[in-house]
Amino acid sequence: MEKIRPTIGFIGAGVTGTALACQLWQQGYRIVAVNSRSLSSSDRLAARVKHCHVCSSAQEVADRAEAVFITTPDDVIADIAESLTWRTGQIVIHCSGVHSTDILEPAHKYGAYVCCLHPLQTFASIEEAIKNISGSTFALEGDSAVLDTGRDMAEAMNGNVISLKAGDKVLYHAAAVTLSNYLVTLMKTAADLWQSFGIPQEEAVKALLPLLKGTVNNIERVGIPGCLTGPIARGDVETIRKHVAALENAHPASLDAYRVLGLNTLSIALAKGHISLETAEEIRAILEKRDETEADQKVALFKQFGMDFATGFLDSSINKYQVQ
Ligand SMILES: NC(=O)c1ccc[n+]([C@@H]2O[C@H](COP(=O)([O-])OP(=O)(O)OC[C@H]3O[C@@H](n4cnc5c(N)ncnc54)[C@H](OP(=O)(O)O)[C@@H]3O)[C@@H](O)[C@H]2O)c1
């Protein structure tokens, strides 16, 4: 039996709204209405899909469409949901990663259903967003009566759907920011280090990209912890010591990140199984900038009494980083 697809409207015609409109339209959904803060953004979306009416107000979108995406910045979604009049059975959707459907609560009093369909993807421009959105993971949360409708939309875009509870959203989004946004920061940090020996940022990024892509391939094909390479995975203590000294001297601003990420990497190296607890403890002492004597004493005890004894000495900082 053919599924009934709602007509769709968009309030907010930025990168996400426009990319979703294009993709859903290409998959056979009817995009019937759009309104954005500026007419030019509404026109830009309407020009990419057929038979989409540019509305003079957000209320007109709500009046014309059966399912309404509020694809504005996160901070105004609640105000828009609150300010409009909704209909019984209508579906109100937002795409925020951090907010749950709680911010759409005002729509409930009209008998409308609410749903969040978050594309777990990074949209830097409309053209890139249209390409990237297909095949993304979509996180779905909201009223059970409309989850299938949200799922159908995601699956029409070749998406992989995960279901979340309202209380999961903040941690879910923190994970996405850690992975996607901070990867940009890591690339910039690496390029800054290259600039200290004379290679400009653009050239550095180009030269570093194959390494980044190789790492992503290894994560995909080999998995964690097997994909971890480098001095911590090998237990090259002196290399870590050299890195810390060089960063301290030439680029102290990057040292804290190097230390913290290195400490988090220890548990992956231990899980991979190529380093001993003793070596992990030596590296940890360097990264934590702990008193050398204390670290030396601990290592001496490990050597004298063996690993079983050593395990008892490991304080929470290694245990808490254990890979599950
Ligand atoms: N960008 C991403 O990578 C990404 C990924 C996943 C989810 N999301 C989510 O998608 C949603 C939209 O984000 P975005 O990155 O697409 O933002 P965006 O490109 O800045 O687009 C937001 C649009 O909302 C319009 N707008 C602002 N205030 C408005 C109002 N009061 N009434 C009507 N329209 C208004 C803006 O209008 P004008 O252009 O007309 O001025 C703009 O076009 C957010 O919930 C965000 O969390 C974003």
The ligand as an ORCA input file, in Angstrom:
! r2SCAN-3c Opt
* xyz 0 1
  N      24.042     23.731      9.609
  C      24.143     22.505     10.051
  O      25.204     21.868      9.868
  C      22.970     21.822     10.703
  C      22.986     20.427     10.786
  C      21.910     19.774     11.384
  C      20.859     20.501     11.900
  N      20.870     21.872     11.821
  C      19.719     22.596     12.396
  O      18.977     23.185     11.345
  C      18.340     24.372     11.831
  C      18.696     25.526     10.921
  O      20.097     25.723     10.962
  P      20.897     26.267      9.677
  O      22.339     25.938      9.914
  O      20.235     25.811      8.455
  O      20.724     27.821      9.886
  P      20.812     28.992      8.797
  O      21.500     28.569      7.566
  O      21.300     30.183      9.533
  O      19.288     29.205      8.404
  C      18.346     29.678      9.289
  C      17.311     30.425      8.482
  O      16.284     30.833      9.363
  C      15.852     32.104      8.954
  N      15.305     32.800     10.113
  C      15.955     33.329     11.179
  N      15.075     33.835     12.054
  C      13.839     33.633     11.502
  C      12.523     33.944     11.907
  N      12.295     34.551     13.089
  N      11.497     33.593     11.101
  C      11.718     32.970      9.926
  N      12.948     32.651      9.484
  C      13.987     32.975     10.261
  C      17.067     32.797      8.405
  O      16.527     33.741      7.547
  P      17.051     34.611      6.325
  O      18.068     33.827      5.559
  O      15.803     34.763      5.572
  O      17.601     35.855      6.928
  C      17.861     31.655      7.779
  O      17.640     31.505      6.420
  C      18.796     24.575     13.269
  O      17.830     24.036     14.134
  C      20.075     23.745     13.342
  O      20.347     23.270     14.642
  C      21.900     22.547     11.236
*
